[in-house]
Amino acid sequence: MPLLAANLSLLFPQLPFLDRFAAAARAGFRYVEFQFPYGFGSAAQIAACARDAGVEVVLHNLPAGDAAKGDRGIACQPARASEFREGVERAIEYARAAGCPRLNALAGIAPEGVPREQLFETLAANLRYAAARLQSAGLTLLTEPANPRTIPGFFLNTSEQGIAVIDAAGAGNLMLQYDMFHMQIVEGDLAHTIERLLPRIGHMQLADVPDRHEPGSGEINFEFLLAHIDRLGYKGWIGCEYNPKGDTVEGLAWAKPYL
């Protein structure tokens, strides 16, 4: 059965972030993930919220720059390598406190005027560095392609590009984060692609297309796809990273068989 993780950055939006851990537990989730914990409390405070709610933190992102200024990650940007490395240490602190086994590094938006080859080399070098630091902490590193319609200019767009930079980084604890929402938009063929790449996938996320709402609100046949992933023997988590159309709990009817 798929192991669903509530993405607390998007679900239960009416609640303060620190209250969403308990809300996820009440809704039936045993696992949670989130995008960025850093502005909501110390590493110890975030860990305490998860512990008190009785949920396990399974994923969060490395610091990704300043979203208010348009940043969606910085790992591909040559001028920000030192900032990226500082973020790796901060992310490890939060992950170790909460017992979170995996961290995601967002490539970011490609800066203008920099050759793509240089951006690729920068990203590979940063991932190689981060993977080594995470390896020493017993953690797995991920990187995630994202569709350019939702995030214009994002450097990694397809699963093929994600695997290429993972191969270039050459780290044994570096894997692909496969987001079904993004990959349906850019390449489709989700079932076959997941089956082909399963040994390289370290985490999955879901949301329906086109509007990034809960399963059943769009074009993806999640009943088939989740059963297919289960048959393949995937043992990792699937993060529910979607924007609820209405009340989060009422919108979880699709998830009841899995919670």
Buried (B, 14 or more C-beta within 10 A) or exposed (E): EBBBBBBBBBBBEEBEBBBBBBBBBEBBBBBBBBBBBBEBBEBEEBBBBBBEBEBBBBBBBBBBBEEEEEBBBBBBBBEBBEEBEEBBEBBBBBBBBBEBBBBBBBBBBBBEEBEEEEBBBBBBBBBBBBBBBBBEBEBBBBBBBBBBEBBEEBBBBBBEBBBBBBEBBEBEBBBBBBBBBBBBBBBEEBBEBBBEBBEBBBBBBBBBBEEBBBBBBBEBEBEEBBBBBEEEEBEBBBBBBBBBBEEBBEBBEBBEEBE
